[in-house]
């Protein structure tokens, strides 16, 4: 028993000290957030304007996203790690938020 009347703390052993090797995650932590909607599960990453170096075509409005414009990149959550550009889509932020309200073309 601890002197202050509380429960004694359990001593934990670090895996690194125990000899286990660290493995890299398949997707970096904090890189993308998961979103669930009627159109499925998505991983979404915000792209700041300073990092937007190329023009992209937004699938929501079919307009150009010029370089230097902040936007989001989305891809299916069930895509394999390291999914290529064929699965990723660059959207205006407002188009991404409003995609459930759009009528099919």
N, C-alpha and C positions, 0 to 999 in steps of 0.2 A: 504494500500500500504506500502511496505517496504521502508525504507529510501534510500537504494541504487538504487531504481528504478526497482527492480526485482519483481517478483510475490511472494506473501506471501506463506510460506510453509504450507502445510496441516498438522495438528497435528493428528497423528495416535495413536490409543489405542491398546496396546498389547492384544492379545487374552487371554493370561494367566491372565492379570490383570482384564479382562472383565469377568472372571469366566469360560471360556471354558477349557475343559480338553484336554490335548495333547494326540494324539494317535500315536502309533508306526507304522512306515511304514511297509508294507508287506515284502519288500525287503530292506535291509539296503542301504542307499545312498552311492554311490561310491564303492559298493561291486562288481558290474559287469557292463559291458558296453554292449549296444545293438548293434548288427551288422545285416545288411540286405544284403543278397546275393541271387543268383539264386536258391539256395537250401532252402531258407526260412529266417525267422527272428530268431536270436539267441541271447542269453545272454552269454557273455564270460567273464571269470575271469582268470587273470594271477596268476599262482602259482609259487612263487619264489623257488629256489632250497632248501633253508633252511626249507621250509614248506612242501616239498614233502617227506613224510615219508614212503610211500608204493610204490611197483612197480605197474604200470598200463600198459595195452596193448593199443597202439595207433591205432585207427580205420583207419587212413590214410595209414600207412605203415605196419601195423600188426606186429610191432616190440615192444619190451619191453621198457617202460620208466622207467629206474632204479630210486630207491630212491635218492634224492639229485639233480635231474635234473629238471631245470625250464621248465615249460610247461603251457598249457592253459586248462581250463575246459569249455566245452560248453554244453548248453542244450537249447531246444526249448523255444522261448520267450513266447509262449502261454501256457506253462506248469503252473500248479497252484502254488501258493506260497509254498515254503518249499518242492519243488520237490525232490524226493528221488534219491538215487544213480542209480536206473534203467534208468533214463532219462539222466543223466550226462555222458559225454564222455571226457576222458583225451586225449589230442592231443599234439604231438610235435608242437612247434610254427611254424616251417617251413611247416609241414604237414597241419596245419590248414589254413595257408595262401595259400597253393597250392591246396586245395581240389577241387576247381572249374576246375583245369587243369587235373585232374586224369581221366583215363578211367575207366568205370565200370569193376569189376572183373568177 
